[in-house]
Amino acid sequence: MKAFLRLYIDAYRDLSRPAWMLALVMLVNRTGAMVLPFLGIYMTQALGFSIPEVGIVLACFGLGAVTGSWLGGWLTDRFGNFWVQALSLLLSVPLFLVMPLFTSVETLAVAIYVLSVVTESFRPANSVSVARYARPENITRAFSLNRMAINLGFSIGPALGGFLAAISYNWIFYGNALGALLATGVFMAFFYKRKGTVRTKPAGQATEPTTPSRSPYRDWPFLLFSLLCCLYAICFFQLLSTLPLFYQQGHGLNEKQVGVILGFSGFVVVLFEMLLVHMAERRLSYAGSILLGTVLCAASFAMLPIPTGYWILYASIFLLSISEILAMPFMASVAVKRASRQHQGAYMGLNALAFSAAHVFSPFLGTRIADMYGFNTLWWLTVIVLVVISAGFYTVVKRM
């Protein structure tokens, strides 16, 4: 236990105060993130949508995320990361409050698209903030701290959302609005008028790859890397779309039980992320860590067709959480290390765009495959895709 705590202290202690405050903003915001994990169940149970209709609305969320990621990166390079983050948080509050008013497929799809554009424009601006407030040797850990805060909030939010949804689904929207409002206050209080750049990159640092000065959209190795990130995220983001439906329809779990198992995922990431990332930085290359994370994601989905009790669901989501820990922080670090300063927002925007595009294809394809061929077919197809892209990741990242 002492050795375990010592590793945690070593991983945290040299991170800057702004990095901690960015994580606090994420924690407050994500603690209120109750809508997305329950959106599919809300549409089937409260609004009576079919599974393909659920896929359409969730795909519109993904389209909004694509738009927001591009827009957020573009605005960040022109106006700075502070105002993009502040406006994204603030404008999302009234949008969450009015969301229960939209009850048809068409109106809810449009409303979800607009909401997603606003909320997802936050991501590239926030990534730039993390990169600029972290020392070069701490970039991956700074991203991990931010993601740990996201997952701590995600472990609380869905569990709380499950209890609120049992009372009324409207309360999950109001809870998300409250979380965004509190996050806005924390962010404005600490970062208003604070300089956005507090670090400089050491000259000639041997551990960093050569940084291109061109646009990321003409950086072909990075474009291929972003495509692989998108394919990984298409598989992973079933956590937010088809997995909750599978828990309910395939295993008969109610809203509270779904909230608990999703909260368990966040708890695992909170408990192990900084420790595992700290160890991976010492013992694995970026390519090796991303490869291992992708393989574990495949193993997670391969467990779902096993006809056993609830324990297999927890074992599967445990591996999925470890996959996230080993893959996603290093994907963000690859983007940061690859970017020149004048195109940092664009690189982080493209990285966010890859994950946002997955929000389009993951629910759209996942719900249709599950509806036409069953959940087990969906899980095996997911495993095959992940095995193929794991080899692609290792090859591309090594060459970058």
N, C-alpha and C positions, 0 to 999 in steps of 0.2 A: 504493500500500500504506500509506503514512504517513497519508494522508487517511482511509483505511478504519479504521486503528487509532485515529485521533483521534476519529472518530465513535463507536467502541465505548467509548472511555474516557469521553467526554461522557455516553453513555447510562448507564453504570454508576456513576460516581464519587459521586453524591449520594444513593445509596440507603443506608438505615440498616443497622446491624449485625444487628438482629433480622430484617430482610427477607432478608439473606444467609443467616442461620441457618435460616429457614423453607425457603429454597431448598435448603440442604444436606440437611435432613430429607427433602425431596421427592426429591433426587438419590439418597440412600441407599435410600429405599423403592422408587423406580421402577427402580433398577438391578436389584433383585430381582424386578421385575414380569415374570415369564416365563409365567404361566399363561394369561392371557386371549388373547394373540396366537396361542397354539397350542392353545387349548381345542377349536376346531372340528376341527383335524387330529387331535388326541388322540382325540376321540370317534369319528371315522371310521376311523382306522388301528388304534388300540389296543383300542377297545371295540366296533367294528363297528356303530356307529349309522348310520342312514340320514341323508341331508341334512335331511329334515323333522324328524327326531328331534333332530338337532343344533340346529335352529332353536328347538325347544321348550325345550331346556336353556338356550341362550343368552338366550332371552326371559325365563326365570326369573331369570337374572342381572340383566336389566333391571328386572324387577319388584322385586327386592331393592334395586337402586339407587334406584328411585323411593321405596321405603319408607325407605331409609337417608338419602336427601337430605332428605325431610320431617322424619324423626326427628332428624337432625343439626342442622337449623335450629332445631327446637323446643327441643332440649336446650341448644343454644348460647345462646339468648336467656334461658334459665332458670339454667343452671349455669356458663356461661362457656365460651370456646372451648378453654381448656387441657385440661380433663378429658375433653371429648369427643374431642379429637385423641389424647390419651394412651391412653384406653381402646380407641379404635378400632384403633390400631396394635397394642396389646398383645394384644387378644382375637383378632386375625386370625392370630396365630402358630400356636396349636394347631389352628385351623380348616384352615389350609393343610396341616398335617402329616397330618391324618386324611382329607383329600380323596381320596387314591388308594384308600381302602377302599370307596368307593361306585362301583359299576360298572354298575348298571342305570339306565335312563332316569329312573325314578321317584325312586330314592334320590339320584342325582346332581343331579337338578333341585332337590330340597329342600335338599340340602347347598349347592349353588351359590347358592340364594336366601338362605340364612342368612349365608353368607360375604359376599355382596354387601351385605346390610343393614349388616353390621359395617364393612366397608371403605369403603362410600360415605357413611356418616355422618361420615366424616373431612372430606369436601369442603367443606360449608358452613362448618364450624368453621374450617377452614384459610383459606377465603376471607375470613372476618371478621378473622382474625389479620393477613393480608396488608394488608387495608384499614386496620386500626387502627395498624399499625406504619409505614405509609407516609405521607409528607406529601401533601397534596391534589394538588399539581402532579405528583407521581410515581406516582400510583395505577396508571395503565396500565402504566408501566414496572415497577412492583413485581410486578404480576400477570404481566408478561412474563418477569421474572426467575424467578418461581416455575414458570412453564410451561416455560421454557428448561431448568430443572433436571429437570422431568418428562421432557422430550424427550431430554435427555442420558442420563438413566437408561434411557429407552425405546430409545435407540440402542444401549446396551450390553446391556440385559436380553434382548431377543429374539435378538440375535446369540449371546449366551451360552446362552440357552435352546435355540436350534437345535442347538448342539453337545451339550447335556445330553440333549435329546430323542432324539438319535441313539443315545445310550447306553441311556437308559431314561426314559420319560415321567414316572415318579415323581419324578425328580430336579428337574423344573421346579417341582413343588409344594414340595419341600424348599428349593430356592433362594429361592422367594418368601417362605417362612417366615423364612429367615435374614435376608433384606432387611428385612422388617417388624420383626424383633427388633432389628437394628442401628439402624434408624430410631427405634424407641422409646427406645433408650438415648441417642441424640444429642438427641432432642427433650426428654426429661426433664432431661438434664444442663444444658441452656441455659435452658429456659423455666420450670422449676419456681420458683415464687414471684416470677417476673418480672411486673410490672404489664402488664395487657393493653392499656392505652391510653397511648400515648406521643406522640400528636399531637392538635392541636385544629384544627378547620376555621376558616380565616380568615373573619371576619365580612364579609358583603357581597361575597364573591368573585364577580366577574362571569361567570367562565367556567363556573360550575356552574349547572345548571338548578334550578328551584324544586323543593324536596324535599317530597313529600307526607308527612303524618304518619299516614295511614291504612294499613291492612293491604295488602300487595301483592295479596291475593286480591280486593280491591275496587278496585284500580287498573287500570282497563280498558285503557288504553294499554300498561301494562307486561304485562298478561296476553296481549295480542295480540303484543307483542314476544317474550314467552316461548314462545308457540306457534310463531313463526317460527324461534326458536332451536332448538326441538325438531325441526322439519322439516329444518333445515340439518343437525343432528346425526344424524338418521336416515340421511341420505345419506352424511355423512362417516364415521360409525362402521362402515360396511361395510369400512373398513380393518381392523377387528378380527373380522369374521365372514366375509362372502362373498369378500372380496379374497384372503385366504390360501388359501381353497378354490379360487378361480379360478387363482391362481398354480400350485397343485399339479395340478389336474385339467385346466385349459385350456392350461397351458404345460409341465407335467411337471417343475416344480421340486421338489426334495427339501426336507427340514426345514431343513438348513443354508442352502440358497439362499433359502428364505422368510425365515429369520431375518436374513440379510444385507440383503435388500431392505427389510424392516421397520426394521432398524437404520439404513439409509440415510435413511429418512424422519425419524427422530429426529435424525440428524446434520445434516440440512439445516436443521431448526428451530433447533438449537443454534447453528449458524454464522450464520444470518441474522436470527433473531427480534429481538434487541435493536436491531440496526441498522435493520431495516425499521420496527419500531414507533416508534423514535425519529424516523425520517424522516416516518412517517405522522402522528405527533402534531403535527409542524410544518406539514405540507402538506395534510393531509386532515382533514375532519370525521369524527366517529364514523360518521355515516351513509355517507360516501364510502368509508371504509376497509372497513366491513362489506360494502357493495355489491361492491367490488372483490374481496374475499375469496370471496364467494359465487359470483361469475362465474368466478373461477379454479377453484373446486371443480367447476363444471359442465364447464369445459374439460378438467379432469383425467379425468373419467369418459368424456368424449367420445372420448378417445384410446384407451381400452381395446379397442373393437371393431376397431381397425386391425390387419389381419393381417400383422404384421412380427415381428421378433425380440425378444429380451429388452430391447433398449434402450428400446422404447416403454413397458415397465413402469416403468423408472427415470424416464423423462421424465414419465409420468403421476403417479407418486408425488411427484416434485419439485414439480409444480404443486399437488398436494393439500397438501403441506407449506407452501407459500407461502400458500395459501388459509387454512390454520389460523392462520398468523402474523398475517395481516391482519384476520381476523374474530374469533377467540375472545377475545383480550385486551380488545378494545373492547366485546364483549358483556358481559364481566364488569364493565367500567368503567361501562357504562350502568346496570347493576344497583346498583353502589355509589353512584353519583351520584344515583340516583333515591330511595334509601332514606333514611328518617330514622333517627336513632341508635337509637331504641327498637325499631325494626323491622328493623334491619340483618341480623340472623340470618335472619329470615323472608324478606327479599328475596333474600339469597344462597341460602337454602334453595330458594326457588322457581326461581331461576336454575339451581341444580344439578339440581333436579327436572326441568326441561325437558330437560337433557342425559341424565339418568338414564332418563326415559321413552323416549328414543330408543334406549337399550340394549334395550328391550322390542321395539319395532316394527322396528328395523333388521334384526336377525337373523331375526326371525319372518317378515317380509315378504320380505326379501332371499333367504333360502334357498328359500322356496316359489316365488317368481317364477323364480329360477334353475333349480329342479328341473322346473317345468312348461313354461317357455318358453325357457330357455337364458340364459346369462350376458349375451349381447349385448343382449337385450331389457331385462334389468334395468338395464344401463348407460344405455341411451337413455331409459328412464323416469326414471332418476335425473337426467339432464341436464335434462329438461323441468321437473321439480319445482324444481330449483335456479334455473333461469331465472325462473320465476314468483315464487319467494320473494325473489329479489334485488330485484325491484321493490318488494315488500312491505316489506322491511327499510328501503330508502331512504326510503319514504314515512313509515313509522311512527317511525323514529328522528329524522328531521328534525322531526316534529311534537312529539315528546317533549322 
